[in-house]
Amino acid sequence: MQGAENLGYNWQWSRVSRCLVARTADGWQFGPLLQGLWLTLEITLLSLCLSMTIGLVSALMRLSASPMARGLALVYLELIRNTPLLIQIFIIYFVFAPILDLGRMSSAILALSLFEGAYASEIIRAGIQAIPVGQWEASASLGLNKAQSYRWIILPQALRQMIPPLTSQGISLVKDSALVSTIAIYDLTMQGQQIIAETFLTFEIWFVVAAIYLLVTMALSILVKYLEHHFSGYTN
């Protein structure tokens, strides 16, 4: 704060509240920051669901007996994990979106899902491989095929080990979603940039935006602890 004052910065915190909530003739309404937060949460939730699906499919492909399936999964993982997310967003939006007729939102969700799905894949694969071989033998003795073994025996047990790192990946997804502002999606970060351009409340707005992201990620961290406790009691 003192450093900003030394630069001659005039703090105007009283103007920030209007960016969160605003009173209109129709009553109280969300301001641009909370509207951006809502869009951020929407993008995060949709991307999380799709990334978990992509992660599960690619993990099963890595564990498949088919060399082609393993090879395709490995190419996907190496390609995604060794290139920056920002570049992936640009490639999907500027190259593939016109071909596939995707809008900004769809492009952003697809890019985030592919990126986070690569990391989720390794978490899921590690969770499955941590299950003792005896569980596979037990499922075979019950007459279950491989798909049934995964559904009823392996994945429910692996879920307990996968939940903490997967939820941590969800926290990373919330923060990574800020990059979708680069393709003019009015998420929390983009709304913050727009407000700063109009009001010059640079420090105030960025502090508030950072605080909102912090509150969201802290809430998710609390959820992680709850899920760990819940599934620990369920599987024991």
N, C-alpha and C positions, 0 to 999 in steps of 0.2 A: 504494500500500500504506500509506504513512505517513498519507495522508488518512483512510483507513478506520480506522486505529488512533486517530487524533485524535477520531473519532466514537465511540470506545469499542467498535469492532468486534473480535470475538474470532475470529481466523482458525483454521479447523479443517480443514486440507488432508488430514489423515489419514482423514477420513470420506468423502472424495471417491472413493477407489478403489472403494468398494462400489457406487458409482453406475455404474461402468464394467464391472467384472466381479465376480461373486459366487461364492463356493464353497458348494455345497449338498451334500446327501447323494448326489446323482447326479453330482457333479463340478463343474467350473467352468462357469459360464453367463454369458451377456451380462447386464450390468446394464441398468437402464432407459435410460441415455443411449445405449448401443450399440444397444439395441433401437430406440430412436427414430432413430438414425442409419441403421439398416437400412431403416426405413420411409421415411425421407427420400430415400434412394438409390433405393428402389423407385418412389416417386412421381416423382422426377426422371427416371428412365430411361423410364418409361411416358409421361410428359408430353413428354419430348424426342422420342420416336419419333412421337407424334401431332402435335406442333407442327411437325416437319419436313414431315410429310405435308400438313398444313394450309398451311404456308408455300409448299410447292411448287405445290399446286393454286391457291392465290390468286395466286402470281406468274405462273403460266401464264395465269390469267384476265386479269391486268393486261396481259399481252402479247398477248392474243387479239384477233382482228379483230372480234369481236362486241361491240358497244356495251353490250349487257345484261350480258355477263360482266365487262367492264371496270368497269361501274357498280357491280355487286354487290361486286366485290373492293374497290373504292375505299370503298364504304360500310362494309364490314367493317373495313378498315384504319383509317379515320378514327374509327370508333366505339370500337374497342379501344384505339388509341394515345392517345386523348384523354380516357380515363376511368381512374381509379385501379384497380389490380388488386384491392385489398381490396373495393371496391364491386362489382366483377365477380364475385368469389367469393360475396359475400352474395346478389347477384341470382340467380346460378345455383343456389345452395344453397337459398335460401328461396322463390324464385319458380318456377324451372324444374324443380328436382329433384323436388318433389311431383308435378308434372304428368307428368314423364318417368319417374318411379319410380327415381330415382338415389339411391344411397347417398352417404355423406360422401366416401369415397375417389373414387368416380366423378365427383362434383361438383368436387372439388379438382383432379383430373387434367384434366377438361374446361376448367375456368377457366384453369389454368396453360397448357394447350395453346393455347387461343384467344389468350391474351395474348402468349405467346412466339411463336406462329405468325405474328402480325402483323409482328413485327420480323424474323423469319426470312424472311418473304415479300419484304421489301425487299432483304435481303441476297442472296437467290437471284435476284431480278429484276436487280439490279445486276451480279451475276456473269454472267448470261446476256447482258445487253446489252454487256458488255465483250468478248465474242467478236467478232472481225472479221467483217464482212459476207461476206468471201470464203469463210468456212467454210460459210455457208449456200449460197452459190453452188456450192461444191464438192460438198456433199451432194446438191444438186439435180441436178448433172451425173452423179452416181452412180445417179440414179433413186430416191432415198430420198424418202418423203413426210415431212410435217412431224413426225409422231410418231417416225418412225425417225431423223430428223435430230437431234431432241432426245436420243433414247436413245443413239445411237452416236457422234454427232459433238459436239454442243453441250454437253450436261451433263457428260460426262467432262472436257472442257477447263475448263468453268466451275467444276468442283468444286475445283480447285486454288486458285482465288481465293476461293471461298466458305468453305473449311474454317476458316481462322483466325477470321473474325468469327462463324461459326456456333458454333464451340466456345466462343468468348467469351460468346455468348448462352447456351450451356449452363451456363457458370459463373454467369451472372446467374440462371438458372433454379434452381440449387441454393440461392442466397440468397433468391430470391423464394418458394421453397417454404415458408419459415418462416411465411408468412402463413396457411397452411392450418391452423395451430394455432388460429386464431380460430373454426373450426367444429368444434372438439373432436376433431381428428385427432392422435393421439399420435406426432407426429414428434419430431425432436430438440429443437426449441424447446418444444413442449408438455410433453415429458418433463422438460425443465429447469425449467419453471414449476411442474410438479407436485412435483418434488423440493424446490424452494425453499419451497413452501407447507408441506411436511411437515417439513423439517429446518432452515429458516431459514439455509441456507448460501448466501446471496444472491450475494456476490461470487465465491466459489469456483466455484459452478456456472456462472454466466454466463461466467467466464473460461474454463472448460473447454469449454463449448458453443461459444464464439467460436473457441477453438483447434481444435476438431474441424472447424468450417466452414472455417477457414483451411487446414487440412491437405488437405481435400477439394478446395478450389479451387486450391491449389498443385499438387496431383497432376494436375488437369485442365489447368493451364497447361503442365506438362511434356508432357502428351499432345499439346497443341496444337503445341509445337515439334517433336515427333517426327513428327506427321502432316504438318506443313509440309515437313519434310525428305524424308519418304517420297514424298509426292505430287509434290514438285518433281523428284525423280529419275525418277519414273514418267512424268511428262508431257513431260519434256525429251527 
